[in-house]
Amino acid sequence: MKKKIRKNREEASSLDPTKEERKRIEKLVTAYTDRFLESLSAQKAYTPFDSSINELLDEPIEEEPAKIEELIRDIEERIIPPGINPASGAHMGYIPGGGLVASAAADYIAAITNPYAGVYSSAPGAVCLESRLIRWMTELLGYPDGSGGNLASGGSIANLTAIVTAREDAGIRSKDVAGQVVYLTRQTHHCVDRALNIAGMRECVRRYVPMDSRFRMKPGDLEECIEKDRAEGLTPWLVVGSAGTTNTGAVDPLRDIGKIAGNHHLWFHVDAAYGGFFLLTEEGKKKLNGIEMSDSAVLDPHKGLFIPYGLGALVVREVEKLAYAHRYQADYMLDTKTDHGIYSPADLSPELSKHFRGLRLWLPLKLYGIQAFRSALDEKLLLAKYAWKRLNEMEDVEVSPEPQLSIFMFRYKPSDGDADELNKQLHQSIIRDGRVFLSTTRHNGHFMFRLAVLSFRTHLEQIDRFLTLFREKISELNDAERKTQ
Ligand SMILES: *Cc1c(COP(=O)(O)O)cnc(C)c1O
């Protein structure tokens, strides 16, 4: 038997490389990431692709080892380039992503040391550090003592966790789901609707509260809906406010909503996945005023703090409620239940074993300091205003009201022809060009462009590039039209 064990060990020895083998991999990896970063300004924000990419679906996973050089070449040439380039500052579609290099360094450390970050008794340093980050966020929001939260993989999961917490706090039984009412708007992110379904609340009533002309929930209408529902024997349960909607960047009147939710004893949740970290700026603080009245909120560090994808935060005013919703009992976990008075992520989320994802936020925050993030966010707010002003000066462009944060809508207004069709063509030609990436939406049944500024690499240069490209493509469109006439 020992002989067999030794043979198995020998055959698996590559899994634990020697220092020389490690260095070789590290060098090749950083050589690639250096090539990537050094060429970023020349890279496209979008690279078109066809169905040949789907060959990856049948990529053989073989018994035999492959060469690291070949694997990195595959990553560099085939896997990473097609589609959107979130590392590019010219990505201004959807909600732009981040990708701080310091986070990559932190991930590297977290993966190699691999602390068991879900449980305090296993990795007290990791758990304390993540709790500290959560407290930094609860303080940013203005939550009182007794608040807490969890670092999740993203905003969708964080919103789901919030909804489960609100459900458990209200003690909703499955037979009562159909009578529960959720108040939201048509601009609420779709992950909230999905979270309701996943949380077993599929049959609850979704009451879409009317919005003002700038896509903000109307508090008076909210109150009316609640009273009407109650009079009809329904149970108002949850209000979801948005601090920066994905589509239009609208911030609901959080203070007014908070008061109403409080008066009517409803759970008040704020989805601030996109807009939350603008709280670091003076302007954002004013706009998000009232967020401190919420029972729970979601903020995405992988949006507003430029961290690579994989980090969304949930904060809850009364952390006990989050713990109550995730209570569990397991004999093999008894060792972890020592009374140290500190919640572990495993007590506050559906996760047990988890990546030490706090490190990828902690390292850049400490390394660069909050001021750098505040300035970057102020820059984004100003860049959006600048782009909005410049587009407003164009006579053949129609622009939505001034951005509340860093997102707004606009479209080309042709003197004749089908505006929707022409804007679609315009968008296609911008996408094909690839120097700038923009996404689109519909407003009052019309095709609209969206500009979303949030990448830490978006500066005046990229906004000007977009403005120039937009004019260029409008001219091309006009020329083509003239020829066909
Ligand atoms: C991005 C976003 C979400 C979803 O978060 P993910 O991190 O993508 O899962 C939810 N709400 C809002 C307002 C968002 O912008």
The ligand as an ORCA input file, in Angstrom:
! r2SCAN-3c Opt
* xyz 0 1
  C     -25.533     46.227    -10.963
  C     -26.760     46.411    -10.179
  C     -27.351     45.347     -9.513
  C     -26.863     43.932     -9.662
  O     -25.617     43.789     -9.053
  P     -24.559     42.714     -9.567
  O     -23.358     43.066     -8.775
  O     -24.400     42.922    -11.036
  O     -25.096     41.371     -9.257
  C     -28.444     45.604     -8.724
  N     -28.939     46.841     -8.621
  C     -28.407     47.889     -9.245
  C     -29.014     49.246     -9.087
  C     -27.294     47.712    -10.061
  O     -26.777     48.752    -10.714
*
